[in-house]
Amino acid sequence: MKNIIYITFSLMLLATSNLAMALDHHKKDSEQLILLFFDAARIGNNEVLNEFIYAGFPINERNPQSYTVLMVAAYYGNESSVDLLLKEGANACIEDKKGNTAFMGALLKGEIKIARKLYKANCSYGDHRNKSGLSLEEFATLFGQQKVLDAFNK
């Protein structure tokens, strides 16, 4: 009887161990895919972005820093990637952990054409303040882009 209990316990332990290893492997694969998706946005590789989108990858997925691919594409000045992501339904109003949007990232980097497109997404910036307490106008002023923001409001 002791041997049966021992064998049963050993088999259960082995099965649990295998399941944990499989889950860990799946998590690593998932993390690698997310990294590839964000790398494609960072370098403006629309072919890879398209593959992810058409395979059903969540377009508003966040990376560990809380950025979306739209934020990354905008920040790195990849206008055609921004166009693709907006066309495919990326949410331009999502905020990162600091309360900033893709528009604010583009404005910060001086990517005016991209910022204009993202501004047209009609995110409600009226009373919005990021986690540093800055309104959109204060944010633009801080980074020397107040005239650009004023031009968008005309």
C-alpha positions in Angstrom: 0.0 0.0 0.0 2.9 2.3 0.8 4.4 1.7 -2.6 1.1 2.6 -4.4 0.8 5.8 -2.4 4.5 6.6 -3.2 4.1 5.9 -6.9 0.8 7.9 -7.1 2.4 10.8 -5.3 5.5 10.7 -7.6 3.3 10.6 -10.7 1.3 13.6 -9.5 4.5 15.5 -8.7 5.9 14.7 -12.2 2.7 15.8 -13.9 2.6 19.0 -12.0 6.2 19.7 -12.8 5.6 19.1 -16.5 2.6 21.4 -16.5 4.6 24.2 -14.8 7.4 23.8 -17.3 4.9 24.0 -20.2 3.2 27.1 -18.8 6.7 28.7 -18.3 7.6 27.9 -21.9 4.3 29.4 -23.1 4.9 32.6 -21.1 8.3 33.0 -22.7 6.9 32.5 -26.2 4.2 35.0 -25.5 6.8 37.5 -24.2 8.9 37.0 -27.3 5.9 37.7 -29.6 5.1 40.9 -27.7 8.8 42.0 -28.1 8.7 41.3 -31.9 5.4 43.2 -32.3 6.9 46.3 -30.5 10.2 46.0 -32.4 8.2 46.1 -35.6 6.5 49.3 -34.5 9.8 50.8 -33.3 11.5 50.3 -36.7 8.5 50.9 -38.8 8.2 47.4 -40.3 4.6 47.4 -41.5 4.9 44.0 -43.1 5.5 42.4 -39.7 2.9 44.6 -38.0 0.4 43.5 -40.7 1.2 39.8 -40.0 0.5 40.3 -36.3 -2.7 42.3 -36.9 -4.1 39.8 -39.4 -3.2 36.9 -37.1 -5.5 38.5 -34.5 -2.8 39.8 -32.1 -4.4 42.4 -29.8 -3.5 45.8 -31.4 -3.7 47.6 -28.1 -1.4 45.2 -26.3 0.9 46.9 -23.8 4.6 46.2 -23.2 6.1 46.0 -19.7 6.6 49.8 -19.8 2.8 50.2 -20.4 3.2 51.5 -24.0 1.1 50.4 -26.9 2.5 49.8 -30.4 0.8 53.0 -31.5 2.7 54.9 -28.8 6.0 53.3 -29.9 5.4 53.9 -33.6 4.5 57.6 -33.0 7.5 58.2 -30.6 9.9 56.8 -33.2 8.4 58.8 -36.1 7.1 55.9 -38.1 4.2 57.7 -39.8 3.2 54.8 -42.1 3.1 52.5 -39.1 0.9 55.0 -37.2 -1.4 55.2 -40.3 -1.6 51.4 -40.5 -2.3 51.0 -36.8 -5.0 53.8 -36.7 -6.6 52.3 -39.8 -6.7 48.9 -38.1 -8.4 50.3 -35.0 -5.6 51.1 -32.6 -6.9 53.3 -29.7 -5.1 56.6 -29.7 -6.6 57.6 -26.4 -4.9 54.9 -24.3 -2.6 56.3 -21.6 0.6 54.9 -20.4 1.4 54.5 -16.7 2.5 58.1 -16.6 -0.9 59.3 -18.1 0.6 60.2 -21.5 -0.9 59.2 -24.9 0.6 58.5 -28.3 -0.2 62.1 -29.3 1.8 63.4 -26.3 4.8 61.1 -27.3 4.7 62.4 -30.9 4.5 66.0 -29.6 7.4 65.5 -27.3 9.6 64.1 -30.1 8.5 66.9 -32.5 6.8 64.5 -34.9 4.3 67.1 -36.1 2.7 65.2 -38.9 2.1 62.2 -36.7 0.9 64.4 -33.8 -1.6 66.1 -36.1 -3.1 62.7 -37.1 -3.3 61.5 -33.5 -4.8 64.8 -32.3 -7.7 64.2 -34.8 -8.5 61.0 -32.9 -10.6 63.3 -30.6 -9.4 62.0 -27.3 -10.9 64.2 -24.6 -8.0 66.3 -23.4 -10.1 69.1 -22.0 -9.5 68.4 -18.3 -6.9 65.7 -18.8 -3.8 65.8 -16.7 -1.0 63.2 -16.8 0.4 61.7 -13.7 2.9 64.6 -13.3 -0.1 66.9 -13.1 0.4 68.5 -16.5 -2.4 69.5 -18.7 -1.9 69.1 -22.5 -1.1 72.8 -22.8 1.4 72.6 -20.0 2.9 69.5 -21.5 3.3 71.1 -24.9 4.8 74.3 -23.3 7.3 72.2 -21.3 8.6 70.6 -24.5 8.5 73.7 -26.7 5.5 72.6 -28.7 2.9 75.2 -27.6 2.7 76.8 -31.0 2.2 73.5 -32.6 -0.7 72.7 -30.2 -2.2 76.1 -30.8 -2.1 75.5 -34.6 -4.0 72.2 -34.1 -6.7 74.0 -32.1 -7.4 76.5 -35.0 
